[in-house]
Amino acid sequence: GRPPAAAVAMAAVALVTGVAAGQGPTTAVLGVLASFGYLLAATVVTLAGVELTWPLGAVAIVVGGVAGFAVAAVSAAVRSRGTTGALRPPRGAVVVAMARSLRTFDAAARDGARRAVPLAVGMHLFQSTGSRDALWVLVAAFAVLLPTGKVPLDVAALRAVATMAAVVVVGVVESFVGGAALLALAAVLLLGGLVYAGRYPLAGTVAMTVAVIVFAAAPDGRLDDWAAHRLVDTLIGCALALAALALLWPGDPDAAPGAPFTTADGDPTGPDRPLTG
């Protein structure tokens, strides 16, 4: 019920999770889970009228955090097999490295800010209108701007295509599978996408986006009227995300999808330090 506050919160989540993605493979996956967690909470509260209460809400957050860290650890182990030092976490505590990244506003922090702008706009629009059209715009921008470093525009375009494909997949699957089975399928797709998106970017992005749509866009169990103007909404969201990548700090070097902003010696990148990988 407070669109400006929701937009600021979305921007803060996008910034922090973007910085987290720059610190190592585990925090990169945690960044995806954490930003998705806020998106899910905001959409469920708005569309389904679910209240986050104390202390049950706090318990749920702790359980979800532990489960999320376990998923992130497994995913990071799979992603980093056979990789070079570019995926090693920086020396020292992750929190210290993140604070240094924010203080110097390095490549990872700028990527977080690059995500924050369109996602904050989308969240404000959704909270102001409460419409599913606005939600699908937000979900599409979120799917393209996963916190995995500044991806090249061709990779971002691939994500946009995958997001459009996910909308069609959801429409087809929902006509055959519904209720708890659909939610279970979405959970499997989310975990599979997190683990294998780096190796299979198109299939991984489709899987994660299907899960995001099912969890975020249908908290009340409805995925109706997905076809025509849902595709238009998705196209608008993808366009916002691609515009942010193209216009905000376009001179920043790209990072490989899923790779953090680190140098070969493991130190975080500053504004004057080159990227590797």
PyMOL commands that set and color helices and strands:
alter all, ss='L'
color gray80, all
select helices_A, chain A and resi 3-21+25-48+56-79+85-87+94-104+107-129+132-144+153-174+179-196+201-217+228-247
alter helices_A, ss='H'
color red, helices_A
deselect
rebuild
show_as cartoon
